[in-house]
Amino acid sequence: MDTHLNKEQLKSFKEQLLQLKKENETKIEANQEESPNESVEELADYDNHPGDMGTEQFEQERDAGLDLMRQERLDDINDALEKIENGTYGLSEKSGKPIPTERLEVQPTARNLVEEEEE
């Protein structure tokens, strides 16, 4: 199955996806390298105010949520890169119809047509 995109467009989308992949991996790695107790230890040097500990717990949960979102985004990026390799990039997973180039430019990991997303 051949997509409606030309080689230049596919190359451009692939480069964009690879850049997004690198950015997401960097953010995930940076967050994982930071010890979850680093901030708590810094706070312990001053005092152990319960509000400080609650803030730290909130930040850890927020970071975990962000990592989960980044990992899901990374999975979407890898799926899109795989589609470029197997010639199905830019085609709807639901209908097989071409996804408009404008949509792919805004969301290069799009899996379906806009109207199919709402179904």
Secondary structure, DSSP 8 states (H G I E B T S, - for coil): ---SS-HHHHHHHHHHHHHHHHHHHHHHHHHHHS-TTHHHHHHHTT---HHHHHHHHHHHHHHHHHHHHHHHHHHHHHHHHHHHHHT-TTB-TTT--B--HHHHHH-TT--S-HHHHT-
